[in-house]
Amino acid sequence: MGLTAQEAKTKLRYVAGADTTKARKKLGFADKEAPLLNVLIYPISDEEAHNFDGDLASLNNVIRTKMLGDKSAGIRGILDDLLKRIGPDDVVVLSSDHGFKELLQGDGVAVAEAEAKSAGMTMEESIRWRYVEGFAPAAMPDAVKIAVGSQDVWMALGRRWFMREGTKTAPRYSHGGLSLAEAVVPGVVLRRVTEKTARAELLDLPTVLQAEEDAVAELPFTVRNTGNCDIEFDVRVINNLGQELFQQQAKLAPATTAKLTASVTARYRETPAREPDPAATVSAVTLRLRHTNLNGTWQEALDGRASIPVKIKPKAVKFDTDALKGFDDV
């Protein structure tokens, strides 16, 4: 940052766990004693990503909740913390250490247990999903070899990953391979918005909606005003059959939310081949969000369309009444 060692004593500060209660009490949360340069460290751990079983959209919602905080539970998030600290003339450099890859089944490359044993290691010790320690995996000859201290490591390229032979479970997300997400350190320069902006988002969407045939499933979701002025929003929920299931129009103040619920009837019909009939079976619902801009004109929200798959469990016993019509004339 161009500071001398002496200048760093008065102009530089590190704040670990910046959104924790301990750090806020120490700083009084108003942070009036902030020096010229402040390094704020927030505890979003990649362990959470490794242990998360949902898809990327759901993981993003989890991280976003940590950033925004749950006001109803008395929790301040990272964004709330930053808005307390950052003034209109401040510059924010946002960064992280690395990203990760989603370990999709079709991208897994099996590594034999015999390979690990021949290197004097177990599969747990050597096969780390995005990289292998101690030996070159035969199933991926183009894996990149690097030296980490006294140990050689072979890194997977792109989306591929190393699957332990005979193991059916693996983390949903991992890192340690060679891809832009894992190898490039991201950095974004931000300034606090001081002009008016109108914006709304869809939040807290489920990954999938499951229901019994003919039952009514509840679809909860949230509309949040992420701008800094009052807006009016309009949200609609439509199934894949073109039926409108929900519609609501209301006003939202800045940084407030509307928690809504749509009811989805799990309609299901089979073809003569005993397959789901796409013309009469609900397989997805789509949410569409609009809001007013600064001029009061309606516009589509950024990422204002979301599609949720619907999985229906058919009834165990079905009666085909059409098959009995032939007896009417007997």
N, C-alpha and C positions, 0 to 999 in steps of 0.2 A: 504493500500500500504506500510505499515511499516514506515510511516513518523511520527515524533513527531509533536505536534502542532506548535512548533517553525520552524521546517523544512518546514512545509506545506506553510508557508508564502512566501518562496523563491523558493520552488521546485514544487509547485502545482498550476495549473491555470485552471479555468473553463471558457469556451468560449461558451456562448449561441448563437444560431442562427449563427453557425460558417460559413455558406456559404452565409450569407447576406452581402450586400454592406457595411453596417455599421461596421460589424465585420472585414471585409477585409481592410477597410480604417484604422481602429484602429491598425491593425496588419501589415499594409503595404503589405499584402498578401504573402510576402516572409517569414514572420514569423521568422526573424533571432533572436528574443529575446525569443524564446520558452524555458521554464524551463524544468526540468527533466521529470515531469509528466504533461500532458495536456489532459483535458477532453473536447472533442469537441462535442457539442450538435447540431444536425442537425434537422431542422423542417419538418420531414415527419409525418404528423398528421394522427391518425387513423380516424379522421372525414372524410378524403378523401376516405378511404376504405368504410365507412358506406354509403356514398352517391354515390358510383360508381355502375353503373348498368351492366357493362360488365362482362365477365368471368374472371377467375384467370389469364389466359394468357394476356388478355388486361390490367388488373390491374398491372401485373408485368411490362408490357411495360411502363405504366405511371410512376411507381416508378423508373424504369431504366432510363427514360428520366430525372427525377429529379436528379438521381445520376450522369449521364453523362453530362447533360446540352445540350442545343441547341446552338451550336457555331454560326449558321447562324443568330440567334436572339440575339447574344451577351450575352448569359446566361452561366455562369459557374455552373456546377453541383457539387455534393458532391465529386465525384471521382476526378474531376479536382482540387478541393480544397485540397483533401488529397495528390494528387501527387505533389502539390506545397510544402506541409508541411513536408512530410515524407521522411527521408533519408534512405540510404541502411542499416544502422545499427539500425534503429528504430524498435520497436515492436508495433504493433497495436492490441488492444483488441476491437473487434467490438461486440456491444451488442444492445439489444432493450428491451422494457419493457414486451411486450407480443404479441402473435399473435391473430388470429381470425378464425372464421368458416364461410363457405359459407352456407347460409340458403336455402337449396334446398327444393322444395315443398314437395317431398315425405318424408322428415324427420320431417315435422311440426306436432306438437301435439296440438290440439285445447284446449284452456282453456276457460270455460264459463264465460260470463260477470257476471252471478249471483254469482260466487265464489268471484270475486273482490268486488262486492257490499256487500256481507255478511261480508267481512273484512273491510268495510268502506272505500274502495278505488275505483278509476276508473281503467279501463284496462290500460290506458296510464301510470298511476302512478305505477301499480303493475307488469304488464307483460312486461318485458324488453327483450324479444326474447330468450336470452340464460339463463335467470334466472327470477324468480318471487319473488317479495317482499311481505311480510305480510301474506301469507297463503300458505298451501301445495296444489299444483295443483293435482286434483284427477286423471287426465289423465296420470300422470307420477309418480306413487307411489315410484319409485326408485330414484327420484330426491334427491340430497344430500343437507341436511339442514346445514347451518352454521349461526353463529351470526355475524352480522356486526354492531358494536355498540349496540344500543338498538333494532335494527331491525333484524328479521330472514329472511334469503334469501334461496330459493331452486334453486339449480343449475342443469342445464341439463347435461346429460352425452353423450359422444361421439359426433355424428353429429346431434342428435335430438335437436329441439328447440321449444319454446312455441309460438303458433299462437293465436292471439287475435280473439275470436269468432266474425264472421261477418265482419272481416277486410280482404280485398283482397290485400292490399299493406304491404310490410315489407322491411326493408333494405336488400340489397343483402348479406352483410357481417356484422357480429357482434361478440361480445366477452362477457365473463362473465360466461361461463359454465366450465365444467371440461373436458379438453382434453389436450394432450401434447402441442398442439399449443398455448393454452391459459394459461396453468399453469406453463410451463417450461420457464425460462428466458434463451434465447439463448446466446451463447458466442463463438466467433471464434478468434483465435490468428493468426495474419497475419504478414508477412514480405514483403517488397517491392521486386518485381522480378528484379534481376539485370542481369540474363542471357537472351539470346535471346529466344523468344517464338513466334511461328506462330499459329495464331488463327483467325477465322472469325465467325460471327454470323448473323442470320436472325433477323431483327428487324421490328417494325411498321407494323406487319401483322394485317389485319382486323379479327374480330371475325367470321364474316359470309359475304358471297358475295351474294347480291340480284340483280335480273335482270328480265326484262320482257322476255317472250319466244321469241327466235330468235334474241334478242338484244345482243349487245356486251358490257360487263361489264369490267371496268378497275380495275385491281388488283395491287395497289401500294405496294411496300415493299422496305426495305433497307438492303443492305449488308454492314457490318461494320468490319473493320480490328481491332480486339480487342487485337492483339498481339503487339509486339514492333519491328517488322522487316517487310520489304516489302514482300508481298505475291501476288500470282496470284489466282483468284477465278473463279469458273465455277458454274453457277446457272441455273437450268432448272425447268420449270413449266409444269406439265402433268396433264390432267384431268382423271377422273375415267374410261373413255373409252379408255385410252391408247394413246391419241393423245398429242403430244408435242406442247405446245402453245407458249413457250418462251425459249430462250437459249442465254446466254451471258457469255463471258469469258473476263476478264480484270485484270489489276493490281491495287493494293491498297497499299498506304503507311500506316504506323502505325497511328492509331487513326483517319483514314479518312473513309468516307462512300460513297457508290454508291446508289443513289436513282433510283429505276427501276420501270417499270410498264409493266405488262403482260395483254394482251387482252383475255378475256374469252367469247366465244360465248355460249349463253344460249340455247343449244339444248334441245328440249323436245318432247317426244313422249309418247302416252298412249297405254296401252294394250286394248284388247276388253272389259275388265272389267272396263275401264276408270281409271286405276291406272297408275302411271308413269312407263314406260318401263325401267328397269334398264340397258338393253343392248343398249339403244339409248338415254338416258336422262343424262345430265351432273348434277351430284349431289355433286361433290367435286373436288378440284384441290390440287395437292401435289407439294410442292417446295422441291428441293434437292440442297444442297449446298456442294461443295467440294473446297478445297484450297491446295496450295502447302505447304509442311513442310520445315524445315531448309535445307533439302537435295535437295529440288526442286521436290520431289515426291508428287503425288496427294494423298490426303486422305480425308475421310468424315469429315465434320465439326462437332464439338460437338453440339448436338441438331440441326443437319443440315437438318432434315426432318420435314416438317410441313404440315398439312392437313387443308384446309379451306373448310367448307361446302358451297355449292351453293344452294340457294333457288330461284326457278324459279316461276314466276307468269304466269300461262298458259293464252293463249288468250281466250277472252270471247266466241268467236264463232269459231267452227271447222267444216270443211266440210270433210266428209269421202268419197272421190272419189271412193274408192273400191266398195262401195255399188251400184254404177251406172254401173259397168261393165256388169252386167247381162242383161242390155238393148241393148248391142252391137249387139246381134244376133236377136233381135226382128224386 
